[in-house]
């Protein structure tokens, strides 16, 4: 084989590997924090104090040791979380936490007695959460787990049942997370309808309908 064709062959192999890597990159559908809460087995606030790379899986699994500050959901699964497991590769949706720096809100699923999380779960530094999100995690999101948050990606959008709240953050050029994600919870009312609810403060006790904002 001539050198020119050998070089072409190497380039083709390299390009095919690049395509494979790109197609295997982590891809997650956007979700409202309430959906993330309701679909998780475990929701805790914790500080990450250690980590260890375990040699299982294609790129290994990272085991984070956490100091649990508070559990918001998951008492029926386990009483206390000591370790969080995630894929060591971000390309496979592994999440990275800073050690001994921040308190995190961590959500995840339980498999074989272990808590697993990733980039598609809702994991955020606690101080970055809005007051409404913190209240939602404490109790409000639980009140809306029978509701359905319906994403709206392009107008027109409509709700199709009484248990839906229309989520329009994706229409904003500011992107995600948007105003509804940070300030609203979709709560089931006494009549069985679900509607967006925006906290309770001394100046703002507002319940809005399923299409506002």
Protein Blocks (a to p, Z undefined) as FASTA:
>chain_A
ZZklmmmmmmmmmmmmmmmmmmmpccdddddfklmmmmpmbdcddddfbdcdddedjkop
addddddfbdfbhjlmombdfbdcddfbfklopacddehkbccddddddeehiacddfkb
ccddfklpcfklmmmmmmmmmmmmmpccdddfbdcdddfbfkbccdfklmpmnbpadfkl
mmpccdddfkopacddedjafklccdddfkbZZ
